[in-house]
């Protein structure tokens, strides 16, 4: 069995480079300095960490200490066994790579040299007395760790089962040049183009939203039509607009042809009239007719669907008082899941969930229960915009506010979605 297979089958622990950087290094109970970097040698499927680089205070030269001299690898402290530290002052040998200095924050390129992402972190695997580089991390979780927000990154990773999709195995990294210089060049991955097809459109949309216009266009141009079309549907409207304007019109038309008329209308509705018209001329007339019919219905003003039959209370009444009033008013109310908290001028101050109301202490004030940052519609919002907000936030109703944040009513989810289903057929 070869070394790489043995390593994969006997991994004891994994950790990220950013978790180790800056760890204090001790020898014989005395602090030598801090971990500055790790030295690795590329072995193809894995790269083996051969030395640790220790940065020392007071202008003392860095040390390169062999991995075998490291007794304890821990983010809090690293313990090494050395005697004469002067023997560990040397330059890097050919083939040795400083992981932090050479690889972190480098742009990821696909096989054709196009920028795709940035290496934010590197995953390491501890196997017996060896440490291997197993993956490079181009995820948002890696970015958070790189910014020193490891706790937040770990929390989000636990909630996101797809976090591993943006971890790229080291075997996909092309062999590194033997004379790679610090802070020079980029990482080239042989897998990125192919691997994009494996990423779910929702996750790929999240990635594209964080790139610049040229990078987004480059990725969508290189993907197969069906996957690119599915991804475009999942992207935020403002970013959709940017992407479509960056792509060639015939490429946009190819993507639109893969969509249902409703999906196509969603994408085209965010475009300026001139761009929309140019793309429609490239489509089949029968598809254009259906899309235009939907686009006209999407422009219906949402105020037409708003109701004023809702729970509306001032902020300083008690939970007990509000509960009594809710019971009295319930039979005449269209929106029962939320309480809209307003001042004397009917300006919306916040929203409270009715379930929370009936679980709160009787003497609490509604002010203490309400959420002040409210997702709301304006009187000029369209049916399409309301559908997008409901799909994004999954609320049971959305308030409609006018000038000075005055509450004009609320739109129930069921009413909008029922109209949407009939209008977009």
FENTA-V42717 format. One record per helix or strand of 3 or more residues. SS is the DSSP state (H for helix, E for strand). FROM is the first residue (numbers start at 1). LEN is the number of residues. Records with the same first field share a line. If there is no record, write none. Layout:
# FENTA-V42717
SS->FROM-LEN ; FROM-LEN
This chain:
# FENTA-V42717
H->3-7 ; 17-4 ; 67-3 ; 85-4 ; 99-5 ; 140-7 ; 150-10 ; 163-4 ; 170-3 ; 192-5 ; 201-9 ; 213-10 ; 225-10 ; 237-10 ; 249-9 ; 261-8 ; 273-8 ; 285-14 ; 302-4 ; 319-14 ; 354-4 ; 366-4 ; 383-11 ; 403-3 ; 413-11
E->13-4 ; 24-4 ; 30-13 ; 47-9 ; 63-4 ; 70-3 ; 77-4 ; 96-3 ; 107-3 ; 115-4 ; 121-7 ; 130-8 ; 167-3 ; 187-3 ; 310-4 ; 335-8 ; 347-7 ; 397-5 ; 406-7
